[in-house]
Amino acid sequence: MNKKVKVGIIGAGYIGFHRARKYLELPGVEVVGVADTDTEVGAKVRELGVPFFSNPGELLSRADAVSAAVPTPAHFAVARESLRRGKHILLEKPISETVAEAEELGSLAREQGLVLQVGHTERWNPVVEQMIRRVQDPRFFGIDRLSPYHERGTEVDVVMDLMIHDLDIVLELVSARSSRSFPSGSRCSRRTWTSPTPGWNSRTGRWRISPPAGFP
């Protein structure tokens, strides 16, 4: 019988809690605990039947791999410590706040021979998978993303929180890379909706970001 992978979840907010639920459904995984510095979420975690730790370091000592779902400003510190302690890590997107931090994490993972994966979940969307298989030589993209406003994820801007999924998909579909980028847009007065609309022209390598029709 194959040995189960011991997984710990760092961050017990909305995403971390649901990740813990999903890991518990996987036959090849043993969830060794969930860690969060906010002790008030401990009771909710214990309802899942897994240990709760207020110190992530205690969880790292028990895990083979970790799934980190913490606010973006904490990504770098949590991922670096996990990698330094020899743990594979699934890190929520975006990988970090800066390119320099992302490159340091990538270098550390390679040096340690560890898996560092960023949670770009849209890549496994069945529609996106089919699109990647079928679309050949695309020339232009226009992407509208509408969702109710919520406070979660507001520690970063809408590009890093939501549009990063769209950028990732587009870069999977085109072989060219952007040589220049520029933003444009307008303020939306409706706090209840978030609507990034990126566009890509593979001939010029430029992004267009503007609100959809009907928004002020």
Buried (B, 14 or more C-beta within 10 A) or exposed (E): EEEBBBBBBBBBBEBBBEBBEEBBEEEEBBBBBBBBBEEEBBEBBEEBEBBBBEEBEEBBEBBBBBBBBBBBEBBBEBBBBBBEBEBBBBBBBBBBBEEEBBEBBBEBBEEBEBEBEBBBEBEEEEEBEEBEEEEEEEEEBEBEBEEEEEEEBEEBEBBBBBBBBBBBBBEBBBEEEBEEEEEEBEEBEEEEBBBBBBBBBBEEBBBBBBBBEEBE
